[in-house]
Each structure stands twice: as C-alpha cells, then as structure tokens.
Amino acid sequence: TAHWDAFGRSFSPGDNIFNGAVDNATGVSGLLSLAAAFKRAARPPERTVVFLAVTAEEQGLLGSAYYAANPIYPLAQTVAVMNMDSIPFGGPTRDVSVIGYGASELEPYLIAAAARQDRVVKPEPTPEKGFFFRSDHFNFAKAGVPSLYFKLGIDDRARGAAWGQAQLDEYEANDYHKPSDEYRKGVDLRGGLED
C-alpha cells in the first residue's frame, strides 16, 4: 500500500503547493514499479496480490481505514501488508529501518531479504515521533493483518551513519510536509531502488 496524496498546501505567498516528492510520490512510484514487475513475471504469484493506493493518509489514515472496513478480499484472508510511505532519496545503505520495530511478525522475512543484500535490520532512529501510528499499515495492523513498514536505513555505504542521519534530519526540518518536498535533478535514487 502507498498513499497517493501529499500534505496539501499552505496559504503563504509564492510556491504553496505541497508536491510530496518524497512523501509520497516515492511510495506510489514503488507501488507502480512492483505492480509492473509482477505483471511482467513469467509465472503469476501463488496468491492474489493487491496494489492499493489510498488517499487521505495525511488527514488521519482515512483511505486505509475505509479499505480495512470495506476490503476487496476479506482481511481474514489477507496474509500481509507492506507499506511504502516516503522512500527517502539517497544511496545504498548498510541497514534497513523498521518503523515500529518488534511489532510485526513479518520482520524475519525482512531480516532474511536484507541479509541477501548484505544489510541489517534496525529499529527506526526516532520512534518517539510515532510514525508507526501515523501511516496506512496501522489500520491493517489494528485489524490483525500482519503489516510491515520499513524504510531505507541511515548507514550510507559511502558516507556512513552520521551523514545519513544528518540527511534525514535535514529532510524532516526543511522539506517534510512543506512545499520544498520536490524532486531535484541529480537526486540519488539507488537506495530506494534497492529497497
């Protein structure tokens, strides 16, 4: 799942549209890329896979709440939800951050997938910000569906963890839920592709 809406707009003069390049055009791009890969696959998956783009995440997870109450397939038959919310720009990392570390029975699968990329799974760096409760997987988790929300880690392979944390801090301070959350020419997409 990924939410297709961005935060909205401000009423200040100048550029006041919250384009949401990272939050969450990146998630929707990831969702569409995976859907295309499944479509091209030589063999269809053994289970039905739903690619769900919801709305109103920024207004209280309304789209995912609606789907959880009115699912296309019964939630009792839904074996997993993967949430793609804000795939940060950046290069490959040595780690993967799990939002709500320890809250999902899907984490062992992520640990195995990360190991195949020579990466480790770590808790999110700022759990006190409550991101686990503020994204669309939460409505599925509340309904008992195994749900996983992970992101690119902060330990950048070329520049280290301190640099990666500084990049995350800079995004949250300057671009998160602001008109400046825009695509910039030359941005590094390799880490998001790896995820």
N, C-alpha and C positions, 0 to 999 in steps of 0.2 A: 504494500500500500504506500501511497505518497499523496500528500495534499497538493492540489494544483493552484491554490490561491496563495497570494502573498499577504502581507500585513494590511495593506490599504494605501492610504495617502495622508499627507499632512496638509494643513491649510496655510503653511508658510509660503511666502513668495518664492518663485524660482521653481526648480525641479522638485515637485512634491509627490511624485508617484513612487510608491514602494515596489520596485520592479521584482524584487525577490530572486535575484540570480542564484544565490546560494540557497536561500530559504523561500521557495523550494523548487525553483526550476531545475536544480540539480537532481532532486529526488524524482521528479517527473521524467527527466531525461533518462535516469537509471531505470525507471519502471518501463519506459518505452523501449529502451535498448534490450532489456531482458525479455520483454514480450517478443520483440523481433527475433532474438536468438532462439527462443522456444519455437517460434513459427518456422525457422529455417532448419531446426534439428531434424536429423534423418529419422529418428524414432520419436513418437509422441511420448510424453511422460506417462507413467503408470496411473497417476492421479490427475484429476482436473486441477488446473492452475488458474486462479483468478488474478488478473491485474487490475487493481482497484485504485482509481484516482478519486479522492474525496475532496470536498470543499469545506470551508468554514472551520478549518483547524485552528486558525488564529482567533476565532470568535468563540472558542470553547469546545472544540472537537465535535462540532455538530454533525458534520457529514459522516464521520465514522460511527458516531452514536446512532445515527439513523440506519446505517447499514447493519450494525450489530443488532438492532431491533427488527430489521426487515431484510435478512440476508437472502441472497440468491440461492445459496446452498446452506442447509442448516448448520449452525455453529457447532453442534454436536459432531458433525462430520468434517469440520474444518480442523486439520491437523496442525497447522502452523500459520502464523502471520509474521511477515518480515516487513519492517517499517523503514522506509527510505525518506528521511527528513533531514535536509541540509547535508549534502555530501560536500565537505569542505574542499576548496581548491587547495592544491598542494601536491608535492611529490610523494613518492612511495615512503611508507613508514615501516618501522620495525614492530609496530603494535597496532592493535585494533581496540577501540574504546567501546565498551558496552554501557549503554545508558540503563541504569537500574541493575547493575551487576549483581548476580546472585538471584534475580527474580524470575529467570526463565529456564525451563527445562531444555531449551534449545541450545544453551551455551556449550555443551560438549560438542555439538556438531560444528559450531563456530570455532571452537578451540582446534578441532581436527583440520578444518579448512584453513585456518590461519597458519597452522604448523606446516601445511603443504606450501605455503608462501614464505616460509622461514620468518613467521611473525608470531607474536604472543598476544593473548587477550588480556586486557587490563580494565579495571573499573574506570568510568568516566572521571576526568580530573576535577569536576566541580559538581558533585552530587547534591550539594546544598542548594543549588539553583532549581532543583525539582523538575528537570527535563523529562524524567520518566513519566511524570503525571501530566505532562503538557504536550503530548504528541499522540497521534492516532492509534498506535498499537494499544494504548491504555484501555480503550473501550473494549477491545477484544480480550485483553488480559483479565479485565473485570468480569467478563462473561465466561472465563475458564478456558479460553483458547490459548495454547502456548504461543507466546509472542516475543519477538526479539527486535530490539532497536540498537543498532551498532553504527559506529562511525569510524572514519579514518582516525588513526591514532595521532599522537603528537610527537613521537620519537622519529623525526625525519631522518631517513637513511643518510642523507648528505650533510645535514647541518645539526642534527642532534635534537634532544628533547626540549632543551631550554629555548631554542629557536622556534620549534613547533608550538610550544606553549605561548610564546610571545605572539606568534601569528594568530592563534586562536583568541588570545586576549584582545589583540588589535581589531579583529573582525567583530567581536562582541561589543567592544567600546565604540567603534566607528561606523559599522555597517549593519549590524543585526537590527532588523525592523526599522530600517532607515532608507531614504531614497538612494543612498550611496551603495546599496546592495545590488551592484550591477556587474555584468561581465566586463572584464578588462582584457584587451588584446594582449596575448602572450601569457595569460594565466596558465599555470601548470595544472593539468587535468589528470596526470598519471596516477596519483594516489586514489582518486575517485574511481578510475577505471580498474585499478587493482581490487578495490573493494567490490 
